[in-house]
Amino acid sequence: MKNKITILAVAVCCGAVWAGAADEPGFVSLFDGKTLKGWHASAQTGHSRKSGNTSGGRWVAEEGMIVGSQDIPGNGGILLTDELFGDYEVVLEMKNDFGPDSGLFLRCTEQGKCYQAMIDYHGGGNLMGIYGEGLGGKPSVRNFSFIDAPDKIVIVTDNKGVPPPVAFPMALEEWPKFWRHGTWQELRARITGNPPHIVTWIKGVKFMDWTETEKRLGDKGSIGLQVHGGGDFTKQFVRYRNIRIKVLDKGN
C-alpha cells in the first residue's frame, strides 16, 4: 500500500506516467484489439438521426484501438457491448482529440439511456463526472470543467445547488502535470447496486463518488462508448484501447 501511495503522489505532483491497471486480477478484456467482435453500433439515440441516417456514427478497430467519429456531419451514435452487465468495474485508456463529445456509458439501453461517466473532452466539458444520459440529467455532478484547451480548467464547487460529492482532488496548477493531452491515459468507473453507487477515477485518482436515490434503469445494461451528434466532427476522433471489465458479486 505504501508503494502505491508513493507512486500516486509522484503521478499527481510531478507529472509522471500512471502505470495503470493492466495486470490487476479479475479483469477480462472487452476488446480483442483487432475487430469489433462483441460490440455493435446503435442508431436508436437522438445523436444518430441526421437526415434519417441509421448508422450510429463511424466505428472501426484499427492499430489496437476502437476509433469513433461522425460518419457524416452531425451524425453520431453509440457503440455497445453485446453482453449486458450489472455490477462491475470497467477501465479503459483514451487518447481523444480535444473537440468531440464522448462518454463511457454504464448500464446502457439500446436507446442510449444510461449513467454516463463523462468523457466530454471539449471546452465546457468534463472528465469522469456523472450524468444521467436520457434520464433528465439526473444526476449531473462534476468537480471541474475544461475552458478552451485540455490544460485549462476551472474548478466547480456547485452543480446547480448541489456541491460535488468529491472535491477536485488536487491543486489547480497541478492539472497540466497530471493530465497530458495526446498520450494514453486511464479512466475507470465502478457501478454497484440499484439505485446504483458509482465511483470514477482518472489515472488512479478518485474524481467522483455518487449514490443514486432512485432506480432509473434496469439492473443490467450494455457498456457503451459515444460519439455525440451535432456540429461537424467527421475529421476529429475518439480513441479507446485496453478496455477491461471486472464483474463484481452483487452488493460488493
MARNU-859109 format. One record per residue (C-alpha): residue number from 0; residue in three letters; x, y, z. Coordinates in nm, 3 decimals. Example, Ala and Ser with C-alpha at 12.3 -4.5 7.8 and 13.67 -1.06 7.14 Angstrom:
BEGIN
+-----+------+---------+---------+---------+
: pos : code :       x :       y :       z :
+-----+------+---------+---------+---------+
:   0 :  Ala :   1.230 :  -0.450 :   0.780 :
:   1 :  Ser :   1.367 :  -0.106 :   0.714 :
+-----+------+---------+---------+---------+
This chain:
BEGIN
+-----+------+---------+---------+---------+
: pos : code :       x :       y :       z :
+-----+------+---------+---------+---------+
:   0 :  Met :   0.000 :   0.000 :   0.000 :
:   1 :  Lys :   0.285 :   0.240 :   0.083 :
:   2 :  Asn :   0.437 :   0.190 :  -0.263 :
:   3 :  Lys :   0.102 :   0.254 :  -0.433 :
:   4 :  Ile :   0.055 :   0.578 :  -0.240 :
:   5 :  Thr :   0.408 :   0.689 :  -0.328 :
:   6 :  Ile :   0.356 :   0.620 :  -0.699 :
:   7 :  Leu :   0.028 :   0.810 :  -0.694 :
:   8 :  Ala :   0.183 :   1.110 :  -0.524 :
:   9 :  Val :   0.458 :   1.122 :  -0.788 :
:  10 :  Ala :   0.199 :   1.097 :  -1.068 :
:  11 :  Val :  -0.006 :   1.385 :  -0.931 :
:  12 :  Cys :   0.269 :   1.622 :  -0.824 :
:  13 :  Cys :   0.540 :   1.559 :  -1.079 :
:  14 :  Gly :   0.352 :   1.462 :  -1.396 :
:  15 :  Ala :   0.481 :   1.103 :  -1.405 :
:  16 :  Val :   0.309 :   0.849 :  -1.629 :
:  17 :  Trp :   0.041 :   0.650 :  -1.444 :
:  18 :  Ala :   0.127 :   0.280 :  -1.455 :
:  19 :  Gly :  -0.236 :   0.173 :  -1.493 :
:  20 :  Ala :  -0.416 :  -0.149 :  -1.405 :
:  21 :  Ala :  -0.319 :  -0.384 :  -1.686 :
:  22 :  Asp :  -0.219 :  -0.666 :  -1.451 :
:  23 :  Glu :  -0.492 :  -0.635 :  -1.189 :
:  24 :  Pro :  -0.653 :  -0.973 :  -1.110 :
:  25 :  Gly :  -1.012 :  -1.037 :  -1.210 :
:  26 :  Phe :  -1.023 :  -0.814 :  -1.517 :
:  27 :  Val :  -1.102 :  -0.955 :  -1.862 :
:  28 :  Ser :  -1.078 :  -0.782 :  -2.199 :
:  29 :  Leu :  -1.384 :  -0.646 :  -2.380 :
:  30 :  Phe :  -1.191 :  -0.564 :  -2.698 :
:  31 :  Asp :  -0.963 :  -0.800 :  -2.889 :
:  32 :  Gly :  -0.765 :  -0.512 :  -3.042 :
:  33 :  Lys :  -0.842 :  -0.624 :  -3.399 :
:  34 :  Thr :  -1.219 :  -0.642 :  -3.453 :
:  35 :  Leu :  -1.542 :  -0.511 :  -3.306 :
:  36 :  Lys :  -1.649 :  -0.863 :  -3.212 :
:  37 :  Gly :  -1.876 :  -0.841 :  -2.908 :
:  38 :  Trp :  -1.981 :  -0.484 :  -2.991 :
:  39 :  His :  -2.248 :  -0.326 :  -3.209 :
:  40 :  Ala :  -2.341 :   0.029 :  -3.307 :
:  41 :  Ser :  -2.682 :   0.162 :  -3.214 :
:  42 :  Ala :  -2.856 :   0.438 :  -3.406 :
:  43 :  Gln :  -3.155 :   0.449 :  -3.171 :
:  44 :  Thr :  -3.046 :   0.770 :  -2.999 :
:  45 :  Gly :  -3.104 :   1.134 :  -3.082 :
:  46 :  His :  -2.737 :   1.154 :  -3.183 :
:  47 :  Ser :  -2.797 :   0.927 :  -3.486 :
:  48 :  Arg :  -3.087 :   1.078 :  -3.673 :
:  49 :  Lys :  -2.921 :   1.326 :  -3.906 :
:  50 :  Ser :  -3.126 :   1.319 :  -4.227 :
:  51 :  Gly :  -3.268 :   0.981 :  -4.132 :
:  52 :  Asn :  -2.922 :   0.825 :  -4.105 :
:  53 :  Thr :  -2.924 :   0.499 :  -3.911 :
:  54 :  Ser :  -2.555 :   0.412 :  -3.899 :
:  55 :  Gly :  -2.481 :   0.517 :  -3.542 :
:  56 :  Gly :  -2.168 :   0.703 :  -3.649 :
:  57 :  Arg :  -1.843 :   0.551 :  -3.772 :
:  58 :  Trp :  -1.669 :   0.292 :  -3.553 :
:  59 :  Val :  -1.363 :   0.094 :  -3.658 :
:  60 :  Ala :  -1.100 :  -0.125 :  -3.496 :
:  61 :  Glu :  -0.751 :  -0.029 :  -3.607 :
:  62 :  Glu :  -0.399 :  -0.046 :  -3.463 :
:  63 :  Gly :  -0.523 :  -0.187 :  -3.134 :
:  64 :  Met :  -0.781 :   0.089 :  -3.086 :
:  65 :  Ile :  -1.153 :   0.145 :  -3.119 :
:  66 :  Val :  -1.181 :   0.469 :  -3.317 :
:  67 :  Gly :  -1.508 :   0.659 :  -3.339 :
:  68 :  Ser :  -1.626 :   0.965 :  -3.532 :
:  69 :  Gln :  -1.930 :   1.108 :  -3.702 :
:  70 :  Asp :  -1.979 :   0.940 :  -4.041 :
:  71 :  Ile :  -2.150 :   1.246 :  -4.188 :
:  72 :  Pro :  -2.157 :   1.592 :  -4.032 :
:  73 :  Gly :  -2.383 :   1.592 :  -3.727 :
:  74 :  Asn :  -2.444 :   1.216 :  -3.714 :
:  75 :  Gly :  -2.311 :   1.040 :  -3.408 :
:  76 :  Gly :  -2.412 :   0.731 :  -3.217 :
:  77 :  Ile :  -2.307 :   0.478 :  -2.958 :
:  78 :  Leu :  -2.109 :   0.155 :  -2.968 :
:  79 :  Leu :  -2.244 :  -0.102 :  -2.723 :
:  80 :  Thr :  -2.129 :  -0.434 :  -2.585 :
:  81 :  Asp :  -2.350 :  -0.722 :  -2.695 :
:  82 :  Glu :  -2.336 :  -0.859 :  -2.341 :
:  83 :  Leu :  -2.528 :  -0.694 :  -2.060 :
:  84 :  Phe :  -2.361 :  -0.632 :  -1.723 :
:  85 :  Gly :  -2.486 :  -0.545 :  -1.376 :
:  86 :  Asp :  -2.231 :  -0.474 :  -1.103 :
:  87 :  Tyr :  -1.880 :  -0.419 :  -1.236 :
:  88 :  Glu :  -1.570 :  -0.207 :  -1.266 :
:  89 :  Val :  -1.466 :  -0.103 :  -1.616 :
:  90 :  Val :  -1.135 :   0.051 :  -1.713 :
:  91 :  Leu :  -1.003 :   0.182 :  -2.044 :
:  92 :  Glu :  -0.739 :   0.407 :  -2.192 :
:  93 :  Met :  -0.832 :   0.706 :  -2.405 :
:  94 :  Lys :  -0.647 :   0.940 :  -2.640 :
:  95 :  Asn :  -0.921 :   1.155 :  -2.789 :
:  96 :  Asp :  -0.894 :   1.469 :  -2.995 :
:  97 :  Phe :  -0.997 :   1.778 :  -2.799 :
:  98 :  Gly :  -1.331 :   1.868 :  -2.952 :
:  99 :  Pro :  -1.559 :   1.564 :  -2.986 :
: 100 :  Asp :  -1.807 :   1.490 :  -2.709 :
: 101 :  Ser :  -1.790 :   1.128 :  -2.595 :
: 102 :  Gly :  -1.873 :   0.923 :  -2.287 :
: 103 :  Leu :  -1.840 :   0.591 :  -2.107 :
: 104 :  Phe :  -2.196 :   0.461 :  -2.076 :
: 105 :  Leu :  -2.287 :   0.237 :  -1.781 :
: 106 :  Arg :  -2.592 :   0.002 :  -1.786 :
: 107 :  Cys :  -2.686 :   0.149 :  -2.120 :
: 108 :  Thr :  -3.005 :   0.070 :  -2.312 :
: 109 :  Glu :  -3.021 :   0.036 :  -2.689 :
: 110 :  Gln :  -3.174 :   0.385 :  -2.691 :
: 111 :  Gly :  -2.875 :   0.534 :  -2.511 :
: 112 :  Lys :  -3.028 :   0.578 :  -2.165 :
: 113 :  Cys :  -2.754 :   0.524 :  -1.909 :
: 114 :  Tyr :  -2.541 :   0.653 :  -1.627 :
: 115 :  Gln :  -2.260 :   0.827 :  -1.809 :
: 116 :  Ala :  -1.907 :   0.860 :  -1.680 :
: 117 :  Met :  -1.838 :   1.179 :  -1.871 :
: 118 :  Ile :  -1.572 :   1.200 :  -2.141 :
: 119 :  Asp :  -1.683 :   1.542 :  -2.263 :
: 120 :  Tyr :  -1.337 :   1.634 :  -2.389 :
: 121 :  His :  -1.401 :   1.986 :  -2.515 :
: 122 :  Gly :  -1.446 :   2.341 :  -2.394 :
: 123 :  Gly :  -1.712 :   2.346 :  -2.122 :
: 124 :  Gly :  -1.683 :   1.968 :  -2.084 :
: 125 :  Asn :  -1.560 :   1.739 :  -1.810 :
: 126 :  Leu :  -1.394 :   1.404 :  -1.741 :
: 127 :  Met :  -1.540 :   1.143 :  -1.507 :
: 128 :  Gly :  -1.825 :   1.348 :  -1.372 :
: 129 :  Ile :  -2.154 :   1.155 :  -1.369 :
: 130 :  Tyr :  -2.453 :   1.238 :  -1.589 :
: 131 :  Gly :  -2.791 :   1.072 :  -1.634 :
: 132 :  Glu :  -2.799 :   1.035 :  -2.015 :
: 133 :  Gly :  -3.162 :   1.022 :  -2.128 :
: 134 :  Leu :  -3.263 :   1.038 :  -1.762 :
: 135 :  Gly :  -3.341 :   1.408 :  -1.745 :
: 136 :  Gly :  -2.983 :   1.488 :  -1.650 :
: 137 :  Lys :  -3.025 :   1.314 :  -1.315 :
: 138 :  Pro :  -2.766 :   1.303 :  -1.173 :
: 139 :  Ser :  -2.543 :   1.578 :  -1.313 :
: 140 :  Val :  -2.232 :   1.623 :  -1.099 :
: 141 :  Arg :  -1.874 :   1.728 :  -1.176 :
: 142 :  Asn :  -1.587 :   1.893 :  -0.993 :
: 143 :  Phe :  -1.414 :   2.069 :  -1.285 :
: 144 :  Ser :  -1.476 :   2.192 :  -1.638 :
: 145 :  Phe :  -1.244 :   2.249 :  -1.932 :
: 146 :  Ile :  -1.213 :   2.607 :  -2.056 :
: 147 :  Asp :  -1.075 :   2.617 :  -2.412 :
: 148 :  Ala :  -0.785 :   2.369 :  -2.402 :
: 149 :  Pro :  -0.705 :   2.038 :  -2.228 :
: 150 :  Asp :  -0.464 :   2.206 :  -1.984 :
: 151 :  Lys :  -0.700 :   2.491 :  -1.893 :
: 152 :  Ile :  -0.972 :   2.408 :  -1.642 :
: 153 :  Val :  -1.189 :   2.572 :  -1.378 :
: 154 :  Ile :  -1.280 :   2.402 :  -1.050 :
: 155 :  Val :  -1.653 :   2.352 :  -0.999 :
: 156 :  Thr :  -1.787 :   2.382 :  -0.644 :
: 157 :  Asp :  -2.160 :   2.387 :  -0.719 :
: 158 :  Asn :  -2.377 :   2.182 :  -0.958 :
: 159 :  Lys :  -2.696 :   2.390 :  -0.969 :
: 160 :  Gly :  -2.729 :   2.386 :  -0.594 :
: 161 :  Val :  -2.557 :   2.051 :  -0.539 :
: 162 :  Pro :  -2.194 :   2.052 :  -0.423 :
: 163 :  Pro :  -1.975 :   1.790 :  -0.591 :
: 164 :  Pro :  -1.963 :   1.470 :  -0.383 :
: 165 :  Val :  -1.584 :   1.468 :  -0.432 :
: 166 :  Ala :  -1.389 :   1.794 :  -0.430 :
: 167 :  Phe :  -1.139 :   1.846 :  -0.709 :
: 168 :  Pro :  -0.857 :   1.624 :  -0.580 :
: 169 :  Met :  -0.550 :   1.839 :  -0.645 :
: 170 :  Ala :  -0.434 :   2.196 :  -0.662 :
: 171 :  Leu :  -0.550 :   2.367 :  -0.982 :
: 172 :  Glu :  -0.194 :   2.426 :  -1.102 :
: 173 :  Glu :  -0.117 :   2.052 :  -1.082 :
: 174 :  Trp :  -0.368 :   1.958 :  -1.355 :
: 175 :  Pro :  -0.139 :   2.028 :  -1.657 :
: 176 :  Lys :   0.122 :   1.798 :  -1.499 :
: 177 :  Phe :  -0.131 :   1.528 :  -1.415 :
: 178 :  Trp :  -0.327 :   1.523 :  -1.742 :
: 179 :  Arg :  -0.109 :   1.504 :  -2.055 :
: 180 :  His :  -0.307 :   1.557 :  -2.376 :
: 181 :  Gly :  -0.201 :   1.338 :  -2.667 :
: 182 :  Thr :  -0.093 :   1.044 :  -2.451 :
: 183 :  Trp :  -0.285 :   0.733 :  -2.348 :
: 184 :  Gln :  -0.446 :   0.789 :  -2.009 :
: 185 :  Glu :  -0.656 :   0.562 :  -1.791 :
: 186 :  Leu :  -1.021 :   0.620 :  -1.699 :
: 187 :  Arg :  -1.218 :   0.392 :  -1.468 :
: 188 :  Ala :  -1.573 :   0.358 :  -1.337 :
: 189 :  Arg :  -1.742 :   0.126 :  -1.089 :
: 190 :  Ile :  -2.118 :   0.073 :  -1.060 :
: 191 :  Thr :  -2.290 :  -0.141 :  -0.797 :
: 192 :  Gly :  -2.643 :  -0.183 :  -0.665 :
: 193 :  Asn :  -2.969 :  -0.034 :  -0.791 :
: 194 :  Pro :  -3.022 :   0.251 :  -0.715 :
: 195 :  Pro :  -2.654 :   0.249 :  -0.802 :
: 196 :  His :  -2.341 :   0.361 :  -0.627 :
: 197 :  Ile :  -2.099 :   0.497 :  -0.889 :
: 198 :  Val :  -1.731 :   0.580 :  -0.839 :
: 199 :  Thr :  -1.495 :   0.713 :  -1.106 :
: 200 :  Trp :  -1.118 :   0.758 :  -1.127 :
: 201 :  Ile :  -0.866 :   0.924 :  -1.358 :
: 202 :  Lys :  -0.525 :   0.758 :  -1.352 :
: 203 :  Gly :  -0.599 :   0.601 :  -1.014 :
: 204 :  Val :  -0.723 :   0.925 :  -0.851 :
: 205 :  Lys :  -1.088 :   0.931 :  -0.739 :
: 206 :  Phe :  -1.286 :   1.204 :  -0.913 :
: 207 :  Met :  -1.645 :   1.120 :  -0.830 :
: 208 :  Asp :  -1.841 :   0.912 :  -0.578 :
: 209 :  Trp :  -2.219 :   0.924 :  -0.614 :
: 210 :  Thr :  -2.504 :   0.724 :  -0.461 :
: 211 :  Glu :  -2.829 :   0.749 :  -0.654 :
: 212 :  Thr :  -3.161 :   0.786 :  -0.472 :
: 213 :  Glu :  -3.396 :   0.642 :  -0.737 :
: 214 :  Lys :  -3.400 :   0.332 :  -0.955 :
: 215 :  Arg :  -3.396 :   0.485 :  -1.305 :
: 216 :  Leu :  -3.268 :   0.189 :  -1.510 :
: 217 :  Gly :  -3.269 :  -0.189 :  -1.505 :
: 218 :  Asp :  -3.021 :  -0.397 :  -1.309 :
: 219 :  Lys :  -2.818 :  -0.473 :  -1.623 :
: 220 :  Gly :  -2.725 :  -0.297 :  -1.945 :
: 221 :  Ser :  -2.452 :  -0.263 :  -2.206 :
: 222 :  Ile :  -2.127 :  -0.077 :  -2.166 :
: 223 :  Gly :  -2.115 :   0.194 :  -2.431 :
: 224 :  Leu :  -1.889 :   0.446 :  -2.600 :
: 225 :  Gln :  -2.036 :   0.761 :  -2.754 :
: 226 :  Val :  -1.983 :   0.997 :  -3.041 :
: 227 :  His :  -2.214 :   1.294 :  -2.987 :
: 228 :  Gly :  -2.435 :   1.427 :  -3.265 :
: 229 :  Gly :  -2.436 :   1.787 :  -3.386 :
: 230 :  Gly :  -2.171 :   2.005 :  -3.548 :
: 231 :  Asp :  -1.914 :   1.854 :  -3.782 :
: 232 :  Phe :  -1.675 :   1.612 :  -3.617 :
: 233 :  Thr :  -1.610 :   1.388 :  -3.915 :
: 234 :  Lys :  -1.238 :   1.470 :  -3.904 :
: 235 :  Gln :  -1.192 :   1.451 :  -3.527 :
: 236 :  Phe :  -1.182 :   1.122 :  -3.343 :
: 237 :  Val :  -1.227 :   0.943 :  -3.013 :
: 238 :  Arg :  -0.982 :   0.659 :  -2.944 :
: 239 :  Tyr :  -1.004 :   0.383 :  -2.685 :
: 240 :  Arg :  -0.795 :   0.076 :  -2.610 :
: 241 :  Asn :  -0.729 :  -0.180 :  -2.334 :
: 242 :  Ile :  -1.097 :  -0.194 :  -2.240 :
: 243 :  Arg :  -1.138 :  -0.434 :  -1.949 :
: 244 :  Ile :  -1.409 :  -0.533 :  -1.704 :
: 245 :  Lys :  -1.421 :  -0.695 :  -1.364 :
: 246 :  Val :  -1.765 :  -0.835 :  -1.286 :
: 247 :  Leu :  -1.848 :  -0.796 :  -0.916 :
: 248 :  Asp :  -2.068 :  -1.001 :  -0.689 :
: 249 :  Lys :  -2.399 :  -0.826 :  -0.636 :
: 250 :  Gly :  -2.377 :  -0.583 :  -0.350 :
: 251 :  Asn :  -1.995 :  -0.552 :  -0.350 :
+-----+------+---------+---------+---------+
